[in-house]
Amino acid sequence: MGLFTPDLYYSDVLAIDLADLRARGVRALLVDLDNTLLPRDTNVVTPELRGWAGTLEDAGFVACLVSNNWHDRVFEVADALGFGLVPKALKPLPFAFRKAMRLLGAGPATSAVVGDQLFTDILGGNMLGLTTVLVEPLSTSDLPHTLLLRLIERRLLADRQPLA
């Protein structure tokens, strides 16, 4: 699997072991939005998600949304969570990941990508040598091309289960 293999795999962002990430030297999180933080086409930031964002800050992490999306909701969610933002990311291309690391004052050794897709988030992070964290998608609603890629992802992940 190589470039499509996440370093870590969790059921959702709330289950991520932040102490483990810190032990790996990570201090900057490059986080996807759609179906990672919020279900696609939803902009309701739950109290649990706000609490998680606060926990990140308390634990010494900095975070930036890195999203292929560019609509108003991306800006609203980044603002609500206190995250930096790189919209129109064109993931898995490296440009947005590099921009996010510059915004956060971090490099590849201290950054992790958190997302729900192997072919955008995990591939992009692995190409740059970042720690990669896959989470289960929050919704089955997605763009047609993403639904096709999900079929391939299921085959690639057939023998893996989320840690928590």
Secondary structure, 3 states (H helix, E strand, C coil): CHHHCCCEEECCHHHCCHHHHHHCCCCEEEECCECCCECCCCCCCCHHHHHHHHHHHHCCCEEEEECCCCCHHHHHHHHHHCCEEECCCCCCCCHHHHHHHHHHCCCHHHEEEEECCHHHHHHHHHHCCCEEEEECCCCCCCCHHHHHHHHHHHHHCCCCCCCC
